[in-house]
Amino acid sequence: MAKRKFGEKSQALYRVQKFEIKPTEEELTILLSISEVLKTLFNSALAERLNAFNAFIAPFYVKLKSATLEEVVNIRRELKTAYSEHSITLFDQINVLTARRVSDEAFAAVTRNWQEETLDALDGAFKSFIALRKNGDMDARPPRARDEEFFQKIPGRSGFKIDGGRIILSCGGGRKVSFPIPEYQQGKLAEAVRLKKFELYRDEPNLARSGRFWISVAYELQKPETITFNANMAVYLALGASSIGVVSAVAEETLSLWRSDKYWVPKIEAVEQRMKKRINGSRGWQCLYQAKRRMQVISSRQRLQDEREIADYLINKHGVHFVVTELVVRSKPGKLADKSKPERRGRLGLNWAAQNVGSLGRLVLQLEEKVKERGGSVQKHLLILEERPSVVGHENKIWMARKLRDSFLAVLLA
């Protein structure tokens, strides 16, 4: 692939493959030592940022709480100056690495790029905190320091390669670890134009609890040639919280969305009721909390799996160019999550839940990413209905999909 010119947009697609690894005792010792160095780096860099924030910036937020309207303008001007003069940047902290690697033997034994990526992750988290504060969220909290039992994620853009069906990590100080790649992920990674990044992490960061180790590898795929859009051959999707209507040149059908929350939310609520009878933070409370978190994770995974399967089905059966309804998902009269209607509100109100978990938006994102691999596209169209559906239930989704097609074609031909 020809090298891109400066400013030229990449034509590659970015994808990630994840697989479990099972380190030996020797490999685990190496990983834990690296994690300890990266954890120390994360905590010290976080402390440096927090010290500067608390000393030079936080006092202005305290003043804002009791300031008059006339005083607010001046305080915000001073706050802006404080941010520009006292904020610690990613490059400030990366530049300190050189001296620290000279003075600390254990620190120097870890691949430098992995340390830089750790600082980059902290930078992103801290910027999110600052953005919330700047937008007026006084309750926003900064990233938390890693405790003694925490396994710090190991990220890197270099110091790794794939060879002979294994991923090999050069950990620094002459140390290497390697892990077999499952056959499916080998096939996917063999299509890569370029390897971009890896992350090695533990699904349960608390080492005192049972957990598994995973590696995710980000890579580039060459973007295929774009297939010319034909409105008459496009697939029109009317999105809904529990079903979608599909109208295409191939077929018309309604697809039900499997809502995992219908099964799990009552169980989660039952656990929450039991938690209220326990002392917050007690052993019994912690056990119930962990059970609640497991159910939430399972529900989320099942929902994601259904969205992936729906997206694959649509592409394989109907086509690669899609037009979807652009929904206003808000709790306003007549909108998708209209809380005045009993069937839409509450944790089990399907439309309300669709807003909270972002399932509709994520389904569209799944489509957008998958059609890129086929040279297709996804377009959104705001459908304004001037009449009510002539049918009820899931069948009205096909009626809406037809209206979406007619409205889109009318705009296209206008």
ABEGO torsion letter per residue (X at the ends): XBBBBBGBBBABBBBBBBBBBBBBAAAAAAAAAAAAAAAAAAAAAAAAAAAAAAAAAAAAAAAAAABBAAAAAAAAAAAAAAAAAABBBAAAAAAAAAAAAAABAAAAABBAAAAAAAAAAAAAAAAAAAAAAAAGBAABBBBBBBBAABBBBBBBABGBBBBGGBBBBBAEGGBBBBBBBBAAAAAAAAABABBABBBBBBABABAABBBBBBBBBBBBBBBBBBBBBBAAABBBBBBBAABBBBBBAABBBBBBBBBAAAAAAAAAAAAAAAAAABBBGBAAAAAAAAAAAAAAAAAAAAAAAAAAAAAAAAAAAAEABBBBBBBBBBBBBGBAABAABAAABEAABAAAAAAAAGAAAAAAAAAAAAAAAAGBBBBBBBBBBABBBABBEAAAAAAAAAAAAAAAAAAAAX
